[in-house]
Amino acid sequence: MTTFIWIAAAIVLIGVYLSWTAGRLDRLHARIDAAKAALDAQLLRRASVAQEVGTSGVLDPAASIVLYQAAHEARQAAEDHREVAESELSQALRAVFEDEAQLEAVREAPGGERTVAELIAAVRRVPMARRFHNDAVRAARAVRRHRLVRYLRLAGHAPFPMAFEMDDEPPAVLDDRSGGN
């Protein structure tokens, strides 16, 4: 009789553990979805501000074209090409604002201070949003790697989470973390 009680207790404990693990995976997948939505919003905001700067007419024509095209591509990119398009926008921003005179030209235009503040905020928030997303992906992957989770398919039919890898280095003149603005 005591053997039966111990076996029943072990089955209950295993069931509780599996239920807790499945719930944790569900919460991690929800966190990934929320972080992905936040990342998408920040990427869209950055592309929109860059596109606005590119069409403002305050940059030289070559810089305007480069920035506008990169921002347009980032906004229109298909999901499987999005990381490359966003990286190209980061590179375009660095190329255009490599010279601080371009930033000053934007700043001196009507409404330029507001535009520069929006651009700085946008390029600073993208790496944070990407980091939050990739941290959530890393946590879900760690749980999903466990044998028991794989064998019992505790993740259900949820796709394996993928990190969002891109070049998100801001232009030096827009990166005021080093004590600038």
PAZA-659662 format. One record per residue (C-alpha): residue number from 1; residue in one letter; chain; x, y, z. Coordinates in steps of 0.25 Angstrom, whole numbers, plus 5000, padded with zeros to 4 digits. Layout:
<rs>
+-----+----+----+------+------+------+
:   i : aa : ch :   c1 :   c2 :   c3 :
+-----+----+----+------+------+------+
: NUM :  a :  A :    X :    Y :    Z :
...
+-----+----+----+------+------+------+
</rs>
This chain:
<rs>
+-----+----+----+------+------+------+
:   i : aa : ch :   c1 :   c2 :   c3 :
+-----+----+----+------+------+------+
:   1 :  m :  A : 5000 : 5000 : 5000 :
:   2 :  t :  A : 5011 : 5010 : 5003 :
:   3 :  t :  A : 5018 : 5007 : 4990 :
:   4 :  f :  A : 5005 : 5011 : 4983 :
:   5 :  i :  A : 5004 : 5024 : 4991 :
:   6 :  w :  A : 5019 : 5027 : 4987 :
:   7 :  i :  A : 5016 : 5024 : 4972 :
:   8 :  a :  A : 5004 : 5033 : 4973 :
:   9 :  a :  A : 5011 : 5044 : 4979 :
:  10 :  a :  A : 5023 : 5043 : 4969 :
:  11 :  i :  A : 5013 : 5043 : 4958 :
:  12 :  v :  A : 5006 : 5056 : 4964 :
:  13 :  l :  A : 5019 : 5063 : 4965 :
:  14 :  i :  A : 5023 : 5060 : 4951 :
:  15 :  g :  A : 5010 : 5064 : 4946 :
:  16 :  v :  A : 5011 : 5077 : 4954 :
:  17 :  y :  A : 5025 : 5079 : 4949 :
:  18 :  l :  A : 5021 : 5077 : 4934 :
:  19 :  s :  A : 5009 : 5086 : 4936 :
:  20 :  w :  A : 5018 : 5097 : 4942 :
:  21 :  t :  A : 5028 : 5095 : 4931 :
:  22 :  a :  A : 5017 : 5096 : 4920 :
:  23 :  g :  A : 5012 : 5109 : 4926 :
:  24 :  r :  A : 5025 : 5115 : 4927 :
:  25 :  l :  A : 5027 : 5112 : 4912 :
:  26 :  d :  A : 5014 : 5118 : 4909 :
:  27 :  r :  A : 5018 : 5131 : 4917 :
:  28 :  l :  A : 5031 : 5131 : 4910 :
:  29 :  h :  A : 5025 : 5130 : 4896 :
:  30 :  a :  A : 5015 : 5141 : 4900 :
:  31 :  r :  A : 5027 : 5150 : 4905 :
:  32 :  i :  A : 5034 : 5147 : 4891 :
:  33 :  d :  A : 5021 : 5152 : 4884 :
:  34 :  a :  A : 5021 : 5164 : 4892 :
:  35 :  a :  A : 5035 : 5167 : 4890 :
:  36 :  k :  A : 5034 : 5165 : 4875 :
:  37 :  a :  A : 5023 : 5175 : 4875 :
:  38 :  a :  A : 5031 : 5185 : 4882 :
:  39 :  l :  A : 5043 : 5183 : 4873 :
:  40 :  d :  A : 5034 : 5184 : 4861 :
:  41 :  a :  A : 5029 : 5197 : 4866 :
:  42 :  q :  A : 5043 : 5203 : 4869 :
:  43 :  l :  A : 5048 : 5198 : 4855 :
:  44 :  l :  A : 5036 : 5205 : 4848 :
:  45 :  r :  A : 5038 : 5217 : 4856 :
:  46 :  r :  A : 5053 : 5218 : 4853 :
:  47 :  a :  A : 5050 : 5216 : 4838 :
:  48 :  s :  A : 5039 : 5226 : 4838 :
:  49 :  v :  A : 5047 : 5237 : 4844 :
:  50 :  a :  A : 5059 : 5233 : 4835 :
:  51 :  q :  A : 5049 : 5234 : 4823 :
:  52 :  e :  A : 5044 : 5248 : 4828 :
:  53 :  v :  A : 5058 : 5253 : 4829 :
:  54 :  g :  A : 5062 : 5247 : 4815 :
:  55 :  t :  A : 5050 : 5254 : 4809 :
:  56 :  s :  A : 5051 : 5267 : 4817 :
:  57 :  g :  A : 5061 : 5274 : 4807 :
:  58 :  v :  A : 5071 : 5278 : 4817 :
:  59 :  l :  A : 5081 : 5268 : 4814 :
:  60 :  d :  A : 5090 : 5268 : 4801 :
:  61 :  p :  A : 5083 : 5260 : 4790 :
:  62 :  a :  A : 5092 : 5248 : 4790 :
:  63 :  a :  A : 5090 : 5246 : 4805 :
:  64 :  s :  A : 5075 : 5248 : 4804 :
:  65 :  i :  A : 5073 : 5237 : 4793 :
:  66 :  v :  A : 5082 : 5227 : 4801 :
:  67 :  l :  A : 5074 : 5230 : 4814 :
:  68 :  y :  A : 5060 : 5230 : 4807 :
:  69 :  q :  A : 5063 : 5217 : 4800 :
:  70 :  a :  A : 5069 : 5210 : 4812 :
:  71 :  a :  A : 5057 : 5214 : 4820 :
:  72 :  h :  A : 5047 : 5210 : 4810 :
:  73 :  e :  A : 5053 : 5197 : 4808 :
:  74 :  a :  A : 5053 : 5194 : 4823 :
:  75 :  r :  A : 5038 : 5198 : 4824 :
:  76 :  q :  A : 5034 : 5189 : 4812 :
:  77 :  a :  A : 5044 : 5177 : 4814 :
:  78 :  a :  A : 5038 : 5163 : 4815 :
:  79 :  e :  A : 5040 : 5156 : 4828 :
:  80 :  d :  A : 5051 : 5147 : 4823 :
:  81 :  h :  A : 5058 : 5159 : 4817 :
:  82 :  r :  A : 5055 : 5169 : 4829 :
:  83 :  e :  A : 5068 : 5167 : 4837 :
:  84 :  v :  A : 5077 : 5170 : 4825 :
:  85 :  a :  A : 5068 : 5183 : 4821 :
:  86 :  e :  A : 5069 : 5188 : 4835 :
:  87 :  s :  A : 5084 : 5186 : 4836 :
:  88 :  e :  A : 5085 : 5194 : 4823 :
:  89 :  l :  A : 5077 : 5205 : 4829 :
:  90 :  s :  A : 5086 : 5205 : 4841 :
:  91 :  q :  A : 5098 : 5206 : 4831 :
:  92 :  a :  A : 5091 : 5217 : 4823 :
:  93 :  l :  A : 5089 : 5225 : 4836 :
:  94 :  r :  A : 5104 : 5224 : 4839 :
:  95 :  a :  A : 5108 : 5227 : 4825 :
:  96 :  v :  A : 5099 : 5240 : 4825 :
:  97 :  f :  A : 5102 : 5245 : 4838 :
:  98 :  e :  A : 5117 : 5241 : 4838 :
:  99 :  d :  A : 5118 : 5256 : 4836 :
: 100 :  e :  A : 5113 : 5264 : 4847 :
: 101 :  a :  A : 5109 : 5275 : 4837 :
: 102 :  q :  A : 5098 : 5267 : 4832 :
: 103 :  l :  A : 5092 : 5266 : 4846 :
: 104 :  e :  A : 5094 : 5281 : 4848 :
: 105 :  a :  A : 5086 : 5284 : 4835 :
: 106 :  v :  A : 5075 : 5276 : 4840 :
: 107 :  r :  A : 5075 : 5283 : 4853 :
: 108 :  e :  A : 5075 : 5297 : 4847 :
: 109 :  a :  A : 5063 : 5294 : 4838 :
: 110 :  p :  A : 5049 : 5298 : 4844 :
: 111 :  g :  A : 5045 : 5287 : 4854 :
: 112 :  g :  A : 5059 : 5281 : 4853 :
: 113 :  e :  A : 5062 : 5280 : 4868 :
: 114 :  r :  A : 5049 : 5272 : 4869 :
: 115 :  t :  A : 5053 : 5263 : 4857 :
: 116 :  v :  A : 5067 : 5261 : 4863 :
: 117 :  a :  A : 5062 : 5257 : 4877 :
: 118 :  e :  A : 5052 : 5247 : 4870 :
: 119 :  l :  A : 5063 : 5242 : 4862 :
: 120 :  i :  A : 5072 : 5240 : 4874 :
: 121 :  a :  A : 5061 : 5234 : 4882 :
: 122 :  a :  A : 5058 : 5224 : 4870 :
: 123 :  v :  A : 5072 : 5219 : 4868 :
: 124 :  r :  A : 5074 : 5217 : 4883 :
: 125 :  r :  A : 5062 : 5209 : 4885 :
: 126 :  v :  A : 5064 : 5199 : 4874 :
: 127 :  p :  A : 5076 : 5192 : 4881 :
: 128 :  m :  A : 5068 : 5192 : 4894 :
: 129 :  a :  A : 5056 : 5186 : 4888 :
: 130 :  r :  A : 5065 : 5176 : 4880 :
: 131 :  r :  A : 5072 : 5172 : 4893 :
: 132 :  f :  A : 5059 : 5170 : 4900 :
: 133 :  h :  A : 5054 : 5161 : 4889 :
: 134 :  n :  A : 5066 : 5153 : 4888 :
: 135 :  d :  A : 5067 : 5151 : 4903 :
: 136 :  a :  A : 5053 : 5145 : 4902 :
: 137 :  v :  A : 5056 : 5136 : 4891 :
: 138 :  r :  A : 5069 : 5131 : 4898 :
: 139 :  a :  A : 5060 : 5128 : 4911 :
: 140 :  a :  A : 5050 : 5120 : 4903 :
: 141 :  r :  A : 5061 : 5113 : 4895 :
: 142 :  a :  A : 5067 : 5109 : 4908 :
: 143 :  v :  A : 5055 : 5103 : 4913 :
: 144 :  r :  A : 5051 : 5096 : 4900 :
: 145 :  r :  A : 5065 : 5089 : 4899 :
: 146 :  h :  A : 5062 : 5080 : 4911 :
: 147 :  r :  A : 5059 : 5066 : 4907 :
: 148 :  l :  A : 5046 : 5064 : 4915 :
: 149 :  v :  A : 5041 : 5077 : 4908 :
: 150 :  r :  A : 5044 : 5072 : 4894 :
: 151 :  y :  A : 5040 : 5057 : 4896 :
: 152 :  l :  A : 5026 : 5061 : 4902 :
: 153 :  r :  A : 5024 : 5073 : 4892 :
: 154 :  l :  A : 5021 : 5083 : 4904 :
: 155 :  a :  A : 5023 : 5094 : 4894 :
: 156 :  g :  A : 5012 : 5089 : 4886 :
: 157 :  h :  A : 5012 : 5094 : 4871 :
: 158 :  a :  A : 5019 : 5107 : 4874 :
: 159 :  p :  A : 5030 : 5110 : 4864 :
: 160 :  f :  A : 5044 : 5110 : 4870 :
: 161 :  p :  A : 5047 : 5124 : 4874 :
: 162 :  m :  A : 5057 : 5131 : 4865 :
: 163 :  a :  A : 5066 : 5143 : 4870 :
: 164 :  f :  A : 5066 : 5156 : 4862 :
: 165 :  e :  A : 5080 : 5158 : 4857 :
: 166 :  m :  A : 5083 : 5172 : 4851 :
: 167 :  d :  A : 5094 : 5183 : 4851 :
: 168 :  d :  A : 5087 : 5193 : 4860 :
: 169 :  e :  A : 5100 : 5201 : 4863 :
: 170 :  p :  A : 5095 : 5216 : 4863 :
: 171 :  p :  A : 5103 : 5227 : 4856 :
: 172 :  a :  A : 5113 : 5233 : 4866 :
: 173 :  v :  A : 5107 : 5247 : 4865 :
: 174 :  l :  A : 5093 : 5241 : 4869 :
: 175 :  d :  A : 5099 : 5232 : 4880 :
: 176 :  d :  A : 5099 : 5242 : 4892 :
: 177 :  r :  A : 5101 : 5231 : 4902 :
: 178 :  s :  A : 5115 : 5235 : 4903 :
: 179 :  g :  A : 5112 : 5249 : 4909 :
: 180 :  g :  A : 5107 : 5257 : 4897 :
: 181 :  n :  A : 5094 : 5264 : 4897 :
+-----+----+----+------+------+------+
</rs>
